[in-house]
């Protein structure tokens, strides 16, 4: 009987693992209203992003946007993130932004700082 319990416990542990999907996520932040010479970055909860460290974005001055593309391997159907401009978090007392993933492995997020 003990053997049956061990097999059942092992099966439950293995079956609880969610399959991961690799996604390319492009964060796009409008530069409108952001002073020239500013820095913009993203923070988030899923690697390669981190809540402890900025991941810098690059300014495309022709398009008027900051951009960052990351590759994320995740079993979740969403990720949470916030933008940081000149060291200041957007929505300092508010909820994080949430990107919900569909079937597409290429995700483009188009946002404006401090605007939902």
VEXDREN-2710 file (C-alpha; in Angstrom, 1 decimal):
% VEXDREN-2710
k/r/px/py/pz
1/UNK/0.0/0.0/0.0
2/UNK/2.9/2.3/0.8
3/UNK/4.2/1.8/-2.7
4/UNK/0.9/2.9/-4.2
5/UNK/1.0/6.1/-2.2
6/UNK/4.5/6.8/-3.3
7/UNK/3.6/6.3/-7.0
8/UNK/0.5/8.5/-6.6
9/UNK/2.5/11.3/-4.9
10/UNK/5.2/11.1/-7.6
11/UNK/2.6/11.3/-10.4
12/UNK/0.9/14.3/-8.8
13/UNK/4.2/16.2/-8.5
14/UNK/5.1/15.6/-12.1
15/UNK/1.6/16.4/-13.4
16/UNK/1.6/19.8/-11.6
17/UNK/4.3/21.3/-13.7
18/UNK/3.0/23.7/-16.3
19/UNK/4.6/23.5/-19.8
20/UNK/6.6/26.6/-20.6
21/UNK/6.3/28.7/-23.7
22/UNK/9.0/31.0/-25.0
23/UNK/7.7/34.4/-25.9
24/UNK/9.3/37.5/-27.4
25/UNK/7.8/40.5/-25.7
26/UNK/8.3/44.0/-27.1
27/UNK/7.6/46.8/-24.6
28/UNK/6.9/50.1/-26.4
29/UNK/6.6/53.3/-24.4
30/UNK/5.5/56.6/-26.0
31/UNK/8.1/59.3/-25.6
32/UNK/5.4/61.9/-25.7
33/UNK/5.4/64.0/-22.5
34/UNK/8.8/62.6/-21.4
35/UNK/11.5/65.3/-21.2
36/UNK/14.4/65.0/-23.8
37/UNK/17.4/63.2/-22.4
38/UNK/15.3/61.0/-20.1
39/UNK/16.0/57.4/-19.3
40/UNK/13.2/54.8/-19.5
41/UNK/13.3/51.2/-18.3
42/UNK/11.0/48.3/-17.4
43/UNK/10.7/46.3/-14.2
44/UNK/8.7/43.1/-13.8
45/UNK/8.3/39.8/-12.0
46/UNK/9.4/37.3/-14.7
47/UNK/12.9/36.8/-15.9
48/UNK/14.8/38.4/-17.5
49/UNK/12.9/41.3/-15.8
50/UNK/13.3/42.0/-12.1
51/UNK/11.5/44.2/-9.6
52/UNK/14.9/45.0/-8.0
53/UNK/16.7/46.2/-11.2
54/UNK/15.9/48.4/-14.2
55/UNK/16.1/46.8/-17.6
56/UNK/16.9/49.8/-19.9
57/UNK/14.9/50.7/-23.0
58/UNK/16.3/52.3/-26.1
59/UNK/14.9/55.5/-27.5
60/UNK/13.8/55.4/-31.2
61/UNK/13.7/59.2/-31.7
62/UNK/12.2/58.9/-35.2
63/UNK/9.2/56.8/-33.9
64/UNK/9.0/58.8/-30.7
65/UNK/9.1/55.6/-28.6
66/UNK/11.3/53.8/-26.1
67/UNK/11.6/50.1/-26.9
68/UNK/12.8/46.9/-25.3
69/UNK/12.4/43.3/-26.5
70/UNK/13.0/40.4/-24.2
71/UNK/12.6/36.7/-24.5
72/UNK/10.7/35.1/-21.6
73/UNK/10.2/31.4/-21.0
74/UNK/7.1/31.1/-18.8
75/UNK/4.3/28.7/-17.9
76/UNK/2.1/31.6/-16.9
77/UNK/-0.5/33.2/-19.1
78/UNK/0.4/36.7/-18.1
79/UNK/3.2/38.9/-16.7
80/UNK/3.2/42.0/-14.5
81/UNK/5.4/45.0/-15.2
82/UNK/5.9/48.8/-14.6
83/UNK/7.8/51.4/-16.4
84/UNK/10.4/53.6/-14.7
85/UNK/11.4/57.0/-16.1
86/UNK/14.3/58.9/-14.7
87/UNK/14.2/56.6/-11.6
88/UNK/10.5/57.2/-10.9
89/UNK/8.0/54.3/-11.0
90/UNK/4.7/54.9/-12.8
91/UNK/1.6/54.4/-10.6
92/UNK/3.7/54.4/-7.3
93/UNK/0.7/53.5/-5.2
94/UNK/-1.3/51.7/-7.9
95/UNK/-1.4/48.2/-9.4
96/UNK/1.1/46.9/-11.8
97/UNK/0.4/46.7/-15.5
98/UNK/-0.6/43.2/-16.7
99/UNK/0.2/41.7/-20.1
100/UNK/-2.1/38.7/-20.8
101/UNK/-0.7/36.2/-23.3
102/UNK/-2.7/34.6/-26.1
103/UNK/-1.6/31.9/-28.5
104/UNK/0.8/34.3/-30.3
105/UNK/4.5/34.0/-29.2
106/UNK/5.3/37.5/-30.4
107/UNK/3.7/40.1/-28.0
108/UNK/3.9/43.9/-28.6
109/UNK/2.8/46.1/-25.7
110/UNK/2.1/49.8/-26.6
111/UNK/1.9/52.0/-23.5
112/UNK/2.1/55.6/-22.3
113/UNK/3.8/56.4/-19.0
114/UNK/1.4/56.8/-16.1
115/UNK/-1.6/56.3/-18.3
116/UNK/-3.8/53.1/-18.3
END
